[in-house]
Amino acid sequence: MAYEQIDYAVADGIATITLNRPEKLNAFTGTMMAGMIAAFDAVDADDDVRCVIVTGAGRAFCAGADLSAGAKTFDYDKRTDRPEKGGGEKTLTYDMEEARDGGGRLTLRIFECLKPVIGAINGPAVGVGSTMTLPMDIRLASDGARMGFVFARRGIVPEACSSFFLPRVVGISQALEWCYSGRVFDAAEALAGGLVKEVVPADRLLARATELAREIADNTAPVSVALTRQMLWRGLGFQHPMDAHKVDSRAILARGRSGDAKEGVTSFLEKRTPVYPDRVSGDMPDFYPWWDEQRYS
């Protein structure tokens, strides 16, 4: 597939999605959103992909929404570039599909991903440039990265499902301070606040992200990782540990019967690299997806 405004490449089991509008500091558009969603669809469909790295081309990760439309940037009724229905010919109401936030469409797709996602934040990441990273599992930042939840300074509010993700990632107090002020902060503050796992020199960022991806790709069972990702993320909404116990018990029962479990134990005892037989495309257990009856549509 040919992608616009992003690059997509796979090498040695690692997919790299690169936001690619460097002349615009990778500002986010509907076209970029659609390309990223398509790339995550490709990730999940390819059993050879074990992990995903998301980064930006040039000196920025993503400078936020493309503001070239000026004052009507966030007024969807007046935008002429909406992809649905040709855009701009009718007033939107809350229940219309076209009224859904584009950043949220992307973060929901990342949330659904079956492979681990590493954000390699190589430069400025503000607005949706910050919120799109929240459903990523591990965030690394270069020492020159700057982040900010700037929405209140643009007269809008946090988007991309960040009212769900941000407090869960950094805690409610830190989330509110960053969102209330809308200020841009450096990588050191992002690290101190728990938003990123590590800060590394810019010339080491992709290498470090690849090291983490390789650790996953070379040593773990793909189906186990896919299940673990969904168990932990969706477990954030559980109301009682019994909810987790039910899912854990099903997963242990199903995985314990698998060829992967036999290979995991045998390879450990034989002191060799495991070769796991199960594939995400065809070997997910029969209770998956356990949340489907409650799924938002």
Sequence and secondary structure as in RCSB ss.txt:
>XXXX:A:sequence
MAYEQIDYAVADGIATITLNRPEKLNAFTGTMMAGMIAAFDAVDADDDVRCVIVTGAGRAFCAGADLSAGAKTFD
YDKRTDRPEKGGGEKTLTYDMEEARDGGGRLTLRIFECLKPVIGAINGPAVGVGSTMTLPMDIRLASDGARMGFV
FARRGIVPEACSSFFLPRVVGISQALEWCYSGRVFDAAEALAGGLVKEVVPADRLLARATELAREIADNTAPVSV
ALTRQMLWRGLGFQHPMDAHKVDSRAILARGRSGDAKEGVTSFLEKRTPVYPDRVSGDMPDFYPWWDEQRYS
>XXXX:A:secstr
   SSEEEEEETTEEEEEE  GGGTT B HHHHHHHHHHHHHHHH TT  EEEEEESTT SB SB  TTGGGTT 
TTT S  SGGGSSSS   TTSGGGS HHHHHHHHHHH SS EEEEE S EETHHHHTTTTSSEEEEETT EEE  
GGGGTS   TTHHHHHHHHH HHHHHHHHHH  EEEHHHHHHTTS SEEE GGGHHHHHHHHHHHHHHHS HHHH
HHHHHHHHHHTT SSHHHHHHHHHHHHHHHHTSHHHHHHHHHHHTTS       TTT   TT STTGGG   
